[in-house]
Amino acid sequence: MKVNIKAKIVKKEQLKEDIYKYSIEANQIAKDAKPGQFIEIRVLDNIEPLLRRPISIYNIEKETGIVEFIFQVKGKGTEILAKREVGEELDIIGPLGYGTFEVKDYENVAIIGGGIGIFPLYELAKELKEKTNTHVHIYIGFRSKDFIVLEEEFKKVSDELTITTDDGSYGIKGFSIDELKKDAEAKTPNKIFACGPLPMLKAVQEFSISKDIPCEISLEEKMGCGIGACLGCAVKTARSPKDAPEYWHVCKAGPVFNAKDVEI
Amino acid sequence: MNTEVNLAGIKMKNPVTVASGTFGYGREFAEFIDLNKLGGICTKGTSLKPRAGNKPPRVYETPAGMLNAIGLQNPGVEYFMNNDLPYLKKFDTAIIVNACGSTIEDYVELAKVLNTLDIDGVELNLSCPNVKAGCLAFGTTYEGVKEVTSKVRKVLDKPLIVKLTPNVTDITMPAKGAKDAGADGVSLINTLLGMSIDIHKRRPHLANNTGGLSGPCVKPVAVRMVYQVAQAVDIPILGLGGITTGEDAIEFMLAGATAVSIGTGNFVAPDTSIKVIDGIEKYMKQYGIDDINSIVGTVQMN
């Protein structure tokens, strides 16, 4: 069930100059949240900035009721959020989203992410490791060595971890999707999960459809309410006839979609 | 203490409704608030046939407000009557269906269907700035509003409220058009036409280029227009535009609104409408007001 709560910040870490990780006390949200879901944060109890910020859930600690999220400072909303301190309370709605990553036994899974899109993939990998016998291979790509975050954390929740950088300053030079494609020639994954920049998602979508591999992708779009009322965060369905587009919504049908179902 | 109002023949337990397009058909908010507490619900703009809406991005935040160009995405009146209306009827609140169309015939056909439904009233949307046909084509002139409203009036026995656009030189002209055509009330304001540009891409943020501006930033414009319309016509006004607190709602009522709608405020916090109701009661206690109707239009101009 969705709730609107005041959640106390219990831990704050600066992972990079512009990337922050917050741990908040949010029992109800921790209890119900599923991998792939997000929360909406009101950065200040004010009319400016007006709207909440949708931010994906990074880690859920069901036993302690702690929820963690990571975000990059990108505009005035996240700038203010980055100034909030331990002990303060955040006005949060969550868990949000109906389309979530499906956790079950898959045998052999590829999880692929790029840049700040890797954050919602952690909880998924963690649950796959904890709850299933799935072999998890994580591919994460960054611009360069300086942008790499959470390497140790992703190592712990995977059987294999492949890191790529665009410039080759760390790991393998190139894009994560190319490494996934190479590995798939020897051992085809039964399932792919992806979150990251649009060009990466498009490449993953195309690859998964061409190889007939079930694939779930997490999308984002500018949001008004996050709860399905404003119909702002539209995404075009793949079944849309050319002259009659049909739209679903990231906060209602997503944020995680079957890659075959959406046009991105 | 009486908070009950009669808005154009629609009896409501309090003057607070939620605005069309910000509340869906209620379901999304029932998880957070008790819908029975609301004076009324203005539904998502509903058309004769389903509408897909505009390309994304459809929303963009602006200082103390937001732009939207949803494009009236809705499942159509048939879906509404079979799926959403039975759900809404479970609650003790007035149901006002926001009706939109592309042609006069659309509006009339839709009104005929709405006339057969168990609803409390119709809000005729002649003011959406985000669709090419309809709405604004009729909504900006005295004659245009009068023509559509009178044709709808002929087939609709239920209370009829006409929702007006602020994108005009003189808001009292379309208001008079609605009144002269037999409307029972008017609601204002719909969103102000706006635009925001991504300076890095040198393109508008919205796929539709322009969109409707709403939120606290439009409130003074809305209050001014409600006052002007209240001076010009003698039918009840449903006032809206940037209301997020009880104080905001009181301001609209002093300017001449019999009731108010909470719009964008619903996105900021799902319980905004309930807080507005509480805020109105607090104001009544503070000033010893026994009947909320007694303050409507009582602003003293300088």
Interface residues (C-beta under 8 A of the other chain):
Chain A: M1 K2 N4 R42 I47 E48 P49 L50 L51 R52 G77 D91 I93 E221 K222 M223 G224 C225 I227 G228 A229 C230 L231 G232 C233 A234 V235 K236 A244 P245 E246 Y247
Chain B: G21 T22 F23 G24 R27 E28 F29 E31 F32 K44 A52 G53 N54 K55 P56 P57 R58 V59 Y60 E61 P63 A64 G65 M66 N68 I70 Q73 H205 G215 P216 T244 T264 N266 F267 V268 A269 P270 D271
